[in-house]
Amino acid sequence: MAEDKKLSGFAIGLLTFGPWVLYGFASAANHWSVATGGGLILCLVFMAVRSRRGVAIRLMDWTTLTFFVICSVLMISLRSTAFPVYNVVVIWLCFAVAAWSSVVIGHPFTAAYARESAPPEFWDHPVFIRLNLVMTLVWCGLMTVNVGFAVTGVIIGGSFGKLVPGFALPTALLIAGFVFNSRFPARYLARAGLTLGGGATPAVPG
């Protein structure tokens, strides 16, 4: 049973990042219809699987779907020539707007990930609420900085603009965000004098 859950979780993980993997390879090869349309299909499959398993669809899942709907319309229906130039800006802008919006409405998006491992009785605890507000604000900042990197990449242009500020720097910052996710919650809880069985590490977007 545990092995089945492990394999199931691995499959869900693949589905989570599948649209972005396809998008990255297909767009790099300049196959924009495949990148956008294929990504949209994989995104819908992922959300259907989560829904069928009775798992809540999170804000960042909806954000991913929104992005692929937008880019599919632009590239498949309208055949936009501007989108390939600004696509990285659009990606990070979508996620930054979603992240900041979750703070504004009082529902930090990382809480949805944390609830998947935290016991329900802890969800309304002030420490849990503060922890997720801090984590969400960190991701808000990360995504906003990546919008700046993406814009810089467009301004610079050429291979350097695409590879360094357009890809390498945002990717490095994203990895730093995952490292932050893996370490910060336990330290924050320890400072608050709390322990949480099973961990309460909020994951990120994807």
N, C-alpha and C positions, 0 to 999 in steps of 0.2 A: 504493500500500500504506500509506504514512504517513497519507494523507488518510483511508483507511478506518479506520485505528486511531484517528485523531483523532475521527472521527464516532462510532465505537463508544464511545470514552471519554466523549464528550458525552452519548450516550444512556444510558450507565450512570450518569452524574451526575444526569441527569433522573430516572432510576428511584430513585436513592438518596434524593433529597429529595421525590419525588412523593408518597409517603404523608403526609409532614408538610404539604405544600402543600394537599393535599386535606383533611386533618384540620383545618388552620387555617381554611380558608374555610368548610367545612361546619359546623364547630362554632360559628363566629362567627354563622352563620345559624341556629343552633339545630337543625341537622339531624344529630343525634348518631348515628343509625344509619348514615347515609351516611359520616360522619366516621370512625367506628370500623370498620365493616364494609368500606368502600371502602379505607381505609388498610391494613387487614389484607390485602386482596386484592393491592393494589399492592406491599406488602412481600413477599408470597409470590412474586409475579412477579419482583421484583428478585433475591430469593435464588435462584430457579430459573435466572435468566439467569446469575448468577455461577457457579452450580454447573455449568451446561451449558458455560460457557466454561473450566471447570477452574480457576476462581479461588476461593481459600479464602474461606469465610464467616467474617467477623471477629466478635469479641465484641460490638461495638456493633451489628452487624447482628442478632445474636441478641437483644440487649437491646431493639431496636426491635420485633422480632417479638413478644417477650414482652409488651411494653406493649400492642400492638394486640390480642393475644389476650385479655389481661386486660380491656381496655376494651370489647372486642366482647362478651365474656361479660356484663359488668356492664350495658352499655347495650342490647344486643339481646336477650339471654336473660333477664336479671333486671330490666331497665328501672330501673336505679338512679337515684334522684333526688340522691344525694350526689355521684356521680362528676363531673357537670358543674361542681360547686362546687370540687372538689379536684383536677380533672384535671391542672392545671399542676404541682401538688405531686407527683402520682403520676409524671408524666413525668420531672421532674428527680430524684426519688428513685430511680427505676429506673436512670437513668444514673449517678448518684452511687454507688449500691451496686455496680453493675457495675465502675466505674472503681476504687474502693477495693479491691474483691475481687481485681482483677487484680494490684494491688500486693501484697496479702497473700499470694497464692499464688506470687508471684515471676515473673509474666509480664505486665509493664506493657502495657496494651492498645495504646499507640501503636506498639509494635514491629511489630505486624502491618501497619500502614500503611507504616512505614519500609521494611520488607522488600520492598515492591512496587517500590521504586526503588533500594534499596541492593544492591550485589553480594553474593551469598551468603557470600563469604569475609570480609565485614565484620560479619556478623550476630553472631558470637561475640566480637567485639572489645570489650574493656572500655569503650572510649569510646562505642561504639554502645549498649551496655547502660546505661551511666550516663546518656547523653543521653535515652534513652527513659524511664528512671525519673524523671528530672527533669520531662520533658514530661508524663508521666502524672500526676505529683503536682500539677503546675499545673492540669491539667484536673480532677483530683479536687477541688481547692480551688474551682475555678470552678463546678463542678456543685453542690458543697455550698452555696456562697453562693447559687446560684440556687434551691436548695431553700428557703433562708431568705427570699429575695425572694418566692417563690411563697406561702409560709405567711403572710408579711406582707400580701400581696395579698388572701388569703382573710379575714384578720382585719379589714382595712380595709373590704373589701367595696365594692360599688357599681362604677360605671364607672372611677373613679380607681384602685381596688384592682386591677381587671382590666387596665387599660391601662398603669399606671406600674410598680408592683412586680411585677405579674403577667406583663407582656409586655415593656415598653420596657427596663427595667433588665436582665432576663435576656438579651434580644436584644443589647443593647449589650455585655454581658460576653462573649457568644458570639462576636460580631464581634472583640472584643479577643483572644479565644482564637485565632481564625483568623489574625489579624495576627501574634500570637506564633508560631504554627506556621510562618508564611512567613519569619520572620527569625531565630528563635533557633537552629535547627540549624546553619546555615552559620556563625554567630558562634561557637557552641560548638565546632564542628569546627576552626575557624580558631585558636581559643585552644589547642586540643589539638595544633595543628600538623598537622592532617590535611585532606585534600581528598577529595571523593567525587564521581566523575563521575556525572552524571545527577541529583544531589541526593539527599538522604535526609530530606526533610521529611516527618515523620509527619503524616498528616491526622487529622481528627477524625471523630467520630461522625457518621455518619449514615447 
